[in-house]
Amino acid sequence: MSKSTGWAAVFFGETGLDVTTARASGAELKIVQQVTEPLATTATGDQLQGTVQTLRQRLDLRDHRIVTAVSCEDVLCQTLRLPTTEAGELQQMLDLQIDNLTPLPLEEVVYSFEPLDATATETRVLVAVARKAAVNERVAALEAAGWPAEVVGVDALAVFRHLLRQKALPADAQLNTLVLVGSRVANFILYSAGTIVAIRSVMLGSQGVAAELLREELERTLVAAEVELPTAEVGRTTLATWNESVRPQLAAVAAEWGAATEFLSNGTTPNPAASVCLEAAAAGPTQLNLLPAEWRERRKKAGVRRLLVRGAIALGVLYLLALIGLLTFMAVRQAQLGSVQAEIRKLEPRFTKARELSRTLGALQRQLDTKYSVLEVLREVSQLLPENVKMNGFSFKKDETVVIRAQAQSAGFATDFISRLEHSAMFTKVTPGNMRSEPGTGLTKFDVTCTLKSAPHGAK
């Protein structure tokens, strides 16, 4: 980030529109200004734009990079385990699976992801899926005021990471929970050693901030998180809110829950706008960004137009000098043209022969290349997967084997899937593994090891 450029986060809160600006100060990013404009609880798109325009008259953000965020309750956050590979192939694998993560049509949602942790064979990613209409409403209001947003994050995630940077949350390897509570929703973020395990949002309804309701939802969330970390011990629960009207009730809940619960008092919970601002500035190139593709394309086109205008001005100044230089150059080169053409004719037969050899070599290389990428294997397995079989895990060992973990509604469906794999031209051998019936659910869980066609003979 250049010294002349700052960051500005615009946060659409429950009762107001908050703007936080920050600039680099040495190696740190420091908050410069925080401004709030009241906002109606049921504000329409036009009212949002009007409020942003009012703020625009008070703030000059021309040299700032604009970021914003959507509410966590408007976003479906889920962690997935995928084979370890480069970011481009992770994106393609998620494109194949995204329709299974949301009940909404794909044209009505926008999604993004960021890697959480990775091993040599497996990468755990956080996938966020949001309604495109909720995102577009905020981005359009900023766009109309001349504040084009570069990044759209998730408010609860930004606050969680801000608290981690402030060391206000436990950093141990236990399964800890941050509960961010508003007037209508409670967001549960489960984490271990600073890494997110699960995220869940619960609407509070007419009960408000009730201790029993929050405890029940916390227990449900912890049970779901045990799938990711089955051996982790349950750690501390931290309650926090940035809504002053909820603070007394939440303090009472913390007192009722006892010593294993901590309540972040007034002034400890960071402002969402400041958290979003600092999160965008600190994040790397793989940060989660829910800005829809059409807005990114619009930014790109606007940038191209600005470059074209500036380039036209520069070309107008340089045109005459370039024309004189070109005419001089052409006169010199014309004298050399005859000898160059003769040399080309002399070398043309050898060039033609070399080109034919290159084409032949390329064809031989394509015939000898029998390796499959992880994306090709995943696509083949997805196409063979029967309707009543669900894949739970996928482990890929390049050029050797693929281990698939799945569950079926009956052993017959599992056998059908294994049979399809045996008939696939991609595998030379299919070895069924452990197959067991889960009591109570009726599901049959099984695993199968497939040897890739390109694997060396005798690979186990």
Stockholm file with secondary structure:
# STOCKHOLM 1.0

chainA/1-460         MSKSTGWAAVFFGETGLDVTTARASGAELKIVQQVTEPLATTATGDQLQGTVQTLRQRLDLRDHRIVTAVSCEDVLCQTLRLPTTEAGELQQMLDLQIDNLTPLPLEEVVYSFEPLDATATETRVLVAVARKAAVNERVAALEAAGWPAEVVGVDALAVFRHLLRQKALPADAQLNTLVLVGSRVANFILYSAGTIVAIRSVMLGSQGVAAELLREELERTLVAAEVELPTAEVGRTTLATWNESVRPQLAAVAAEWGAATEFLSNGTTPNPAASVCLEAAAAGPTQLNLLPAEWRERRKKAGVRRLLVRGAIALGVLYLLALIGLLTFMAVRQAQLGSVQAEIRKLEPRFTKARELSRTLGALQRQLDTKYSVLEVLREVSQLLPENVKMNGFSFKKDETVVIRAQAQSAGFATDFISRLEHSAMFTKVTPGNMRSEPGTGLTKFDVTCTLKSAPHGAK
#=GR chainA/1-460 SS CCTTCEEEEEEECSSEEEEEEEEEETTEEEEEEEEEEECCTTCCHHHHHHHHHHHHHHCCCTTEEEEEEECGGGEEEEEEEEECCCHHHHHHHHHHHGGGTCSSCGGGEEEEEEEEEECSSEEEEEEEEEEHHHHHHHHHHHHHTTCCEEEEEEHHHHHHHHHHHTTCSCCSSSEEEEEEECSSEEEEEEEETTEEEEEEEEECGGGCSCHHHHHHHHHHHHHHHTTTCTTCCEEEEEEECSCTTTHHHHHHHHHHHCTTEEECCTTTSCCHHHHHHHHHHHCCTTCCCCCCHHHHHHHHHHHHHHHHHHHHHHHHHHHHHHHHHHHHHHHHHHHHHHHHHHHHHHHHHHHHHHHHHHHHHHHHHHHHCCCCCHHHHHHHHHHHCCTTEEEEEEEEETTTEEEEEEEESSHHHHHHHHHHHHTCTTEEEEEEEEEEECTTTCCEEEEEEEEETTSCTTCC
#=GC SS_cons         CCTTCEEEEEEECSSEEEEEEEEEETTEEEEEEEEEEECCTTCCHHHHHHHHHHHHHHCCCTTEEEEEEECGGGEEEEEEEEECCCHHHHHHHHHHHGGGTCSSCGGGEEEEEEEEEECSSEEEEEEEEEEHHHHHHHHHHHHHTTCCEEEEEEHHHHHHHHHHHTTCSCCSSSEEEEEEECSSEEEEEEEETTEEEEEEEEECGGGCSCHHHHHHHHHHHHHHHTTTCTTCCEEEEEEECSCTTTHHHHHHHHHHHCTTEEECCTTTSCCHHHHHHHHHHHCCTTCCCCCCHHHHHHHHHHHHHHHHHHHHHHHHHHHHHHHHHHHHHHHHHHHHHHHHHHHHHHHHHHHHHHHHHHHHHHHHHHHHCCCCCHHHHHHHHHHHCCTTEEEEEEEEETTTEEEEEEEESSHHHHHHHHHHHHTCTTEEEEEEEEEEECTTTCCEEEEEEEEETTSCTTCC
//
